[in-house]
Amino acid sequence: MTAHTATLTARARRLVGTGGPKESDWLEHVLGWTLVVVVAMFVTQLGWL
């Protein structure tokens, strides 16, 4: 990988970003699993399973 390729790759990653708040990976992971648990609780309370 040349320096030119690395610069283009870094530039592409910045352009692709959503521009949202910078969250850490573990926070996203915890929030995702929390959502899964909440949805599972709603489903079991409604009796869909």
FENFENTA-V695113 format. One record per run of one state. SS is the DSSP state (helix for helix, strand for strand, loop for the rest). FROM is the first residue (numbers start at 1). TO is the last residue. If there is no record, write none. Layout:
ss-><SS & SS>
from-><FROM & FROM>
to-><TO & TO>
This chain:
ss-><loop & helix & loop & helix & loop>
from-><1 & 3 & 17 & 25 & 47>
to-><2 & 16 & 24 & 46 & 49>
